[in-house]
Amino acid sequence: LIDHEIFSACACAALYRVDVLKKIGGFDEDFFCYAEDVDLGFRLQLNHYPVRYISNAVVHHAGSATSGGKHSDFAVYHGHRNLVWTFIKNMPGLLFWLLLPAHIVLNIVSIIYFSFKGQGSVIFKAKKDALKNIPSMWRKRQKIQATRKVSTLHIWKKLEKIRKN
């Protein structure tokens, strides 16, 4: 019933082995919500644990129902702060430096986009708080990268596959 591997799963629809969660440190409590599952999925990939998509699984989830919707100030703040942290913590070696310019540009685009939508103060606060916590995320990065089990090329191939789909 396993259809294919994916890079990361939405946590609301995922089953995780407890022993694997313990090995990779579980969910990062600094994230609180939004992109915490992407962070976890990235760390699963870095430690060579596959994530699988099961096409006949059924999940009912009211996304962002308790946080005011996917474009609420709460969701924008946590989602965009945490995307910066996910990139810093997990993107391996050379890919970090090669993709950093694109990551910065996409962050600037998101600031412009949400500013035009009237959420400028929220997106600025999200990015400011993300930058403020870079030292902590960099320390986490050092531990994650020191213990990863796959090569940078392995991650690039996984990311390249996502881009093609």
N, C-alpha and C positions, 0 to 999 in steps of 0.2 A: 503493500500500500504506500510505500515511500515513493513519491513522484520524482523529486529532485532536491538537490542541495540549494540553499539560499544563503545569503550573507548573514542575515539577522532576522529574528522573528519579533513580531509585536508581542510584548510581554503579556497582554491580556489573552492571547491565544496560544501561549507557549507552555510546554511542559519541560521542566529542567530536572536533570539528575542532581540530587542533593550533593553527592560526592564531588561532582564536577563544579557545582556552584562554590563549594567550600575551597576547592583547589584554586579557583581563579578569583576568589575574594567576594563573590556574590555581587549584588547590586551596590553601586556606589551611593552611599547615603547623602553625599553632597549634592547629588542631582535632584533628589526628592521626587521629581516627576518629569516627564517629557525627555525623550532621548536616552533615558536610563537603560532602555532595552537595546538601543543601538550600541551604546557603550558596552553593555554586557555581551552582545552578539559579536562585537569587534574583538573583545578579549577572548571569547570562545574561538574565533578564527585564529587569533594569534597563538593560541595554545593547541591548535589542530583538533578542535572538537567540532565536528560537522553540525550544521543546523539544517534541518530537513523540513520541507514543505509537504504536507499531506493533503492532497486535493479533496478527499472526501470527508475531512474533519469539518464540523460545523461549530461555529462560535457566534454567540450573540453578544455584542458589546456596543453600548451607547458611548461612543468616543467623545471624550471631553465633556460628558454630561454634568459632572460635578464642578467643573472649572469654568463654566460659562461659554463653552464652545471653543472650537479650534482656533478662532481668531480673537478670543478674549484677551484682555491685557495679561491675565494670569498665564494663559497658554503661550502667548507671544514672548513674554519675559522668560519663562522657564525653558521653553523650547529653544530660543535663540541663544540664551546664555549657555545652555548645555551642549549645543552643537559645537560651539567653540571648544569647550572642555573635551568633548569626545575626540575631536581632531587632534588636540594637543596631546592627550593621553595615549592615544592608540595608533596614530598613523606612523608606521615604522620608517626608521632610517632615512634613506635617500628620498622616499616618497613624501616624507614630511616636508622636506625643503623644496622638492619639485612642485608639489601641490599647494604650498603655502601661498604663493601669489594668487592663485585661483580662489583659495579659501578667503583671503583678504578681500578680493574683488566681490565675491558673493556676499560677504558680510556688509560691505559698503552698499551693494544693491539692496539688500534687505533693509538697511537703515533708510535708504531713500524711499523704498516701497512703503514701509510702514509709517514713515513720516507723512507721505501723501495721503495715507488712510487715516490720519489723525492720531496715530499711536507713536509719534516721534519720541515723546518722553519715555515711554515704556521700552522701546527698542534701544534707545541710548543708554538707559539704566541697565538693560540686559547685557549690552556689550561692555559697558564700563565695569560692571560687576564680574563679568567673565575675565576681563583683562586684569582686574585687581587680584583675582585668585590664580593667575598663571603660575606663580611660584609653587603653590600647593599641587596644582595639576602636573607641573613639570617633575616634582618629586615622585608623584604617582607614575608618571610616564617612565621615569628611570627604572622603577621596579618592574613595571609591565614589560618594557623592552628588554630588560636583562634576563627575564625568565621566559620570553616567548619561545615557542617551539618551531616556528615556521620562518622561512626566509621572506625578505622584502618582496622578492619575485613572486612567491606564492600568493601574497596578499594582492599584489598588482594584478595577477591573473584572475583572482576572485573579483576584484573591482572591475577589471576589463570585461568579465563575463556579465556583470550587472549592467554595464553600459550598453552592451550589445543586445540585451533582452528588451 
